[in-house]
Amino acid sequence: MGTKKDSPNHTGLYQFAEQQGGYFTARQAEQVGFTYPLLSRHAKTGRFIRVKHGIYRLAQFPESPNADLFVAALELHGRGVFSHETALSLYELSDTLPSQIHLTVPAQTSRRHPDLKLHTSRLARNEITQRHELAVTTVPRTLADVIASGMAEEQVRLAVQQAVEHGLLSKASLQRYAKKRGGRMARIITNVLSENTEQ
């Protein structure tokens, strides 16, 4: 679109990759004038690294510690938001790495991603933020999700304590959010915050 097929826009491709940990999709490359044969040629010469079908990395970018998450986001064409245990891990509020990558997606999203754990739910704009250049649920929403999915209360308690200690949220804002959600979240959050106050 606007770029001739025979004059690929390397700056445009770099701008895509720069915001995505060095990764880009074949579709994005095509938008800035890279034909599939040209993509293949650059992959053979080592300028582009083919990560999986339709997803590449510019070789000049070092591999990101969150490489698997950038690739997952591109697989879903930006329609997923990292959530649940994956979001906890991004906030460094969990000692265990999730066995699957968790994302919350709109209802119409294709389910043909067996390596990803997709959760269908509506997210309000104020429940989405950015962390390490990735779209992720906010800390309160993340806590609500892991509580709803049945995470052990002791793990939730630890995550809440660390979130407050690290300044990721205030006790008051978490209490307000928990009251609005109600149920198990309100009970657990109220208990944890009252314990912290007593200490």
Residue pairs with C-beta under 8 A, 6 or more apart in sequence:
1 31
3 9
3 12
3 31
3 32
3 33
4 33
5 33
5 35
6 33
7 33
8 32
8 33
8 34
8 38
9 32
9 33
12 31
12 32
12 33
13 24
13 28
13 29
13 32
13 34
13 58
14 58
16 24
16 28
16 29
16 32
17 23
17 24
17 57
17 58
17 61
19 133
20 70
20 73
20 74
20 133
21 61
21 64
21 66
21 67
21 70
21 133
22 57
22 58
22 60
22 61
22 62
22 63
22 64
22 70
23 51
23 55
23 56
23 57
23 61
23 67
23 70
23 71
23 74
24 55
24 56
24 57
24 58
24 74
25 54
25 55
25 56
25 74
25 77
26 36
26 39
26 54
26 55
26 56
27 54
27 77
29 39
29 56
30 36
34 42
39 48
39 56
42 48
43 49
43 50
43 56
46 59
47 58
47 59
48 56
48 57
48 58
48 59
49 56
49 57
49 58
49 59
50 56
51 57
51 67
51 71
52 71
52 75
55 71
55 74
55 75
57 63
64 70
66 90
66 132
66 134
68 101
69 82
69 86
69 90
69 101
69 134
70 134
72 80
72 101
72 103
72 113
72 116
73 80
73 82
73 103
73 134
73 135
75 113
75 116
76 103
76 105
76 109
76 113
76 116
78 135
79 105
79 106
79 109
80 103
80 104
80 105
80 109
80 116
80 118
80 135
81 103
81 104
81 105
81 123
81 128
81 135
81 136
81 137
82 90
82 101
82 102
82 103
82 131
82 134
82 135
82 136
82 137
83 102
83 103
83 104
83 119
83 136
83 137
83 141
83 142
83 145
84 98
84 102
84 104
84 117
84 119
84 142
84 145
84 146
84 149
85 94
85 96
85 98
85 102
85 146
85 151
86 98
86 101
86 102
86 103
86 136
87 102
87 136
87 137
87 142
87 145
88 94
88 98
88 142
88 146
88 159
89 97
89 98
90 131
90 132
90 134
90 136
91 131
91 136
91 139
91 142
91 163
91 168
92 162
92 166
93 139
93 142
93 158
93 159
93 162
93 163
93 166
93 168
94 155
94 159
98 117
100 115
100 116
100 117
101 115
101 116
101 117
102 116
102 117
102 119
103 116
103 117
103 118
103 119
104 118
104 119
104 120
104 121
104 123
104 137
104 145
105 118
105 119
105 120
106 120
106 122
107 120
109 118
109 120
111 118
119 145
123 137
123 141
126 138
127 137
127 138
127 140
127 141
128 135
128 136
128 137
128 138
129 135
129 136
129 137
129 138
130 136
136 142
137 145
139 163
139 168
139 169
139 174
140 169
140 173
140 174
140 177
140 178
141 177
143 156
143 159
143 160
143 163
143 174
143 185
143 189
144 177
144 178
144 181
144 185
146 155
146 156
146 159
147 156
147 184
147 185
147 188
148 184
148 185
153 188
156 188
156 192
157 188
157 192
157 195
160 174
160 188
160 189
160 192
160 193
161 192
161 196
163 169
163 174
164 170
164 171
164 174
164 196
171 193
171 196
171 197
174 189
174 193
175 189
175 190
175 193
178 185
178 186
178 188
178 189
178 190
179 186
